[in-house]
Amino acid sequence: MNNIRYHISYFIAILLSVFMYSCSDFLDTESRNTLTEPTQWASEKNADVYLNGIYSTLNKPSTPDPLDSFTDDNNGGPYWASWQWKQGIATPEIRGGHPMIQDGTANDFMNWGVVYERVRKCNEFLEQVEAHKGNFSQEWINKRIDEVRFLRAYFYAGLWQHLGGVIILTETLDRNTMTEEQLYRKRNTFEETYNFISDELGEIVTNGHLDVKYNKGDANAGRATLGSALALKGWVDLYAASPGFNAEVPVAAEGTGATAEQVKLVGFGNYDIKRWQKAATTNKQFITLYKGTYELFDDMSKFWSEATEYNSEIIWDRQLERNISGLSTDFAQKGGPTYVLGKYYTWGNFCPTQELVDEFCMANGLPINHPDSKYDAENPYKDREQRFYDFIVYDGAPYKMNWMEKEDIIYTRIDKVNPSKNQIELGQSDVTRTGYYFKKRMDPDWEPTGAGYGINYVFFRYAEVLLNYAEAQNEGYGPDEVYDVINELRTMRGLPTLEDTYGGKTLNKDKMREVIHRERRVELCFENKRFYDLVRWRIAYDVLNKELHGMKIYNTQDDNSGKWVYERLPLTSHPHIFHQKMYLCPIPYSVITANSKIIQNPGY
């Protein structure tokens, strides 16, 4: 049986002893295991043990301190390690200088040493398969080689998004046979790194050796697919084309006194509309090739559950397994309403901001600030779009999960007559600090009482491909061909078409951009996507240095005989500080001191 989930659980003990070598220096090439012995590569089964070990290193971002906590979407509380970064403390010396530092299983995809450890494993696999290819069938070689090339590209992509240009290694390094010139290398430029990742993924798709998609119960579910390769390529193409990097002065270099060489490390150093067009072509290719195999899921309230894993919308995920050490998380215990049916359940770490809540449209498809939206500030949760009710727990929201014996009503208002344990509180307790909780990604079937959460973490889904295409197409060619793809998403989520909402095809490029940005923020909220959008749209400095808000609800009379007031509450006790240099993270101090050829990012 080749199912990755069960292989990972079986091999955890092996991996702990086999793969534990220093992640602080990727040049540490001393062999400390027996995996290079001929027996490791004597058969496909044995070689798969090694490959499954690489899969087991995929991150589990189901953390109580998610990347969304570093954005304007979530106020997660000051007691997590993220608070340090959100105060503008980002240096090469402090925890590698990167965000999301609370949970190593969630954040080490942006850790230099860990990524290069994974890259080395990929390179060693590729070399050993070539050296022992007589032991394997050609079909197995074709599939496994492209799987590993995908994983290597995926690992590089994570680091590139946070650091810019990195050192591209396609072979293992060996101090015994290589010169210092071969061992100690400069960073590749932003463009060179991007080209490598995009080209590798493009070749994998062209090769066609992998399956397009796996479904729930398939023996190879969890392995790389053509769908995951093309989705990742579509994302990195979009990321590279975005204003933060596709510019004469990349955003991480702006105002930092960057040298010409540093500019090339953090962006292209020029603008080219063809980059947008390339991103549009890649994402359109996914839609054209795989439409029907991948489709939007019709009920987002049921999307995140073990029963719906590998549904038609899911492209690439990280397998988790309920109540298995090393494969489950405590995600469910850290989010959702703190008190359910009067009982304390969660830490309430996922608290949507008012800024996010305001982005959800009305049921008629219009944003709440549109004069025809029919938004009522005195009854703000009435007649909102369906995703609002699927994703957000608001004051007066009905709350019923399958594990609950009956429905609860969650109140976050300040009520002196019938006080609620979930009442908004700005101190250090676990209840909401914004007047909201979130429901998205909570396990509907599992009572949140410990570290047993087992819903797979979804890296890419079809909705994001549609949004990627819409954005790139709009920027590269204009809005004419964008309507159909945005309408596909909106109508599946219960909204009218753009034409019905706005009276025909009336949106110019700028207005369509606003629609796409809003759709993206709402559809992908709490999936750790917003951080990258703030960076690539070069708006993080403006957005994250502004005051964020919650919703304070109270009655004008202590006995509730008066009017209920909805007051936007400044979250002044939890300010954010974002410096220009923080658009990209620093190269860790230990890496700079080990290799004098590595140039630091601007501002650090």
Buried (B, 14 or more C-beta within 10 A) or exposed (E): EBBBBBBBBEBBEBBEEBBEBEBBBBBBBEEEBEBBEEEBBEBBEBBBBBBBBBBBBBBBBBBBBBBBBBBBBBBBBBEBBBBBBBEBBBEBEBBBBBBBBBBEBBBBBBBBBBBBBBBBBBBBBBBBBEEBBEBBEEEBBBBBBBBBBBBBBBBBBBBBBBBBBBBBBEEBBEEEEBEEEEEBBEBBBBBBBBBBBBEBBBEBBEBEBBBBBBEEEBEBBBBBBBBBBBBBBBBBBBBBBBBBBBBEBBBBBBEBEBEEEBBBBBBBBEBEEEBBBBBBBBBBBBBEBBEEBBBBBEEBBEBBBBEBBBBBBBBBBBBBBBEBEBBBBBBBBBBBBBBBEEEEBBBBBBBBBBBBBBBBBBBBBBBBEBEEBEBEEEEBBEBBBBBBBBBBBBBEBEBEBEEEEEEBEBBBBBBEEEEBBBBBBBEEEBBBBBBBBBBBBBBBEBBBEEEBBBBBBBBBBBBBBBBBBBBBBBBBBEBEBBBEBBBBBBBBBBBBBBEBBBEEEEBEEEBBBEBBBBBBBBBBBBBBBBBBBBBBBBBBBEBBEEEBBBBBBBBEEEEBEEEBEBEBBEBEEBBBEBBBBBBBBBBBBBBBEBBEEBBBBBBB
